[in-house]
Amino acid sequence: MEWIAKARFANYSPRKVEQVLNLIRKKSVPEAFKILKFIPKSAVNLITKTLRSAVANSGRLKNNEGLFIKECWTGQGPSMKRYRARAYGRAAMYKRRTCHLTIKITDEQI
């Protein structure tokens, strides 16, 4: 059986989230939690919270042995446009990127 958890409109760049997802893809859930504990990236908080939500959806929050991450991906969300002051009274636009994160876990060996 499969369980899904999504985090939408997260204030992280999709590229930075994808770097962390590449480390836990196709791993068991307990192993993924151990890996995430030692990664010095800010996106780890979002991924841990979403993975914990997927495990809670399965009903095995206390004993998550036998669960595996089947798929995990991130997509581009809407970008917030902001302006920064520049020389000669001008303004330069930059984008605050957001992402949509999806984690799918299963109880079948991958």
C-alpha positions in Angstrom: 0.0 0.0 0.0 1.1 3.6 -0.6 0.8 6.7 1.5 1.5 10.3 0.3 2.3 13.5 2.1 2.6 16.9 0.4 4.1 20.2 1.5 3.0 23.1 -0.8 4.2 26.7 -1.1 7.3 26.0 1.0 9.7 28.9 1.1 12.7 26.9 -0.2 14.2 26.8 -3.6 13.3 23.6 -5.4 16.9 23.1 -6.4 18.1 23.2 -2.8 15.3 20.8 -1.7 16.2 18.4 -4.5 19.8 18.1 -3.3 18.6 16.7 0.0 16.0 14.4 -1.6 18.7 12.8 -3.8 20.3 11.5 -0.6 17.2 9.7 0.8 15.5 8.5 -2.4 14.8 4.7 -2.4 15.9 4.2 1.2 14.0 2.8 4.2 12.3 5.3 6.4 14.4 4.7 9.5 17.6 5.0 7.4 16.3 8.2 5.9 15.6 9.8 9.3 19.2 8.9 10.3 20.6 10.5 7.1 18.5 13.6 7.5 19.8 14.1 11.1 23.3 14.8 9.9 22.8 16.9 6.8 23.6 20.6 7.4 21.0 22.1 5.0 18.0 24.2 6.0 15.6 22.2 3.8 16.1 19.2 6.1 13.4 20.6 8.4 10.8 20.7 5.7 11.7 17.2 4.4 11.7 15.7 7.9 8.4 17.2 8.7 6.8 15.9 5.4 8.3 12.5 5.8 7.0 12.2 9.4 3.6 13.2 8.0 3.7 10.4 5.4 4.6 7.9 8.1 1.7 9.2 10.3 -0.6 8.7 7.3 0.4 5.1 7.3 -0.6 4.7 11.0 2.9 3.5 12.0 4.3 6.5 13.7 5.7 4.5 16.6 7.1 1.6 14.6 8.1 2.6 11.1 10.2 -0.5 10.3 9.3 -2.0 7.0 8.4 1.3 5.3 10.3 2.5 2.3 10.5 5.8 0.3 9.1 4.9 -3.0 9.2 8.3 -4.7 10.0 11.8 -3.6 10.1 14.9 -5.8 9.8 18.7 -5.7 8.3 21.1 -8.2 8.4 24.8 -8.8 5.9 26.8 -6.9 4.9 30.4 -7.5 7.8 32.9 -7.3 7.4 36.0 -5.1 8.8 39.1 -6.9 10.8 41.4 -4.7 12.9 44.5 -5.3 16.3 45.5 -3.9 17.7 49.0 -4.0 20.6 49.6 -6.5 22.8 52.4 -7.5 21.5 55.7 -8.8 18.1 55.2 -7.3 17.3 52.2 -9.4 15.7 49.0 -8.3 16.6 45.4 -9.2 14.0 42.6 -9.1 14.8 39.3 -7.6 12.6 36.2 -7.0 11.8 34.4 -3.8 11.2 30.9 -5.0 8.8 28.5 -3.5 8.4 24.7 -4.0 5.9 21.9 -3.7 7.3 18.8 -2.1 5.7 15.3 -2.4 6.9 12.1 -0.6 5.3 8.7 -1.3 6.1 5.8 1.0 5.2 2.1 0.7 5.4 -1.0 2.8 6.7 -3.1 -0.1 10.5 -3.7 -0.5 11.9 -1.7 -3.4 
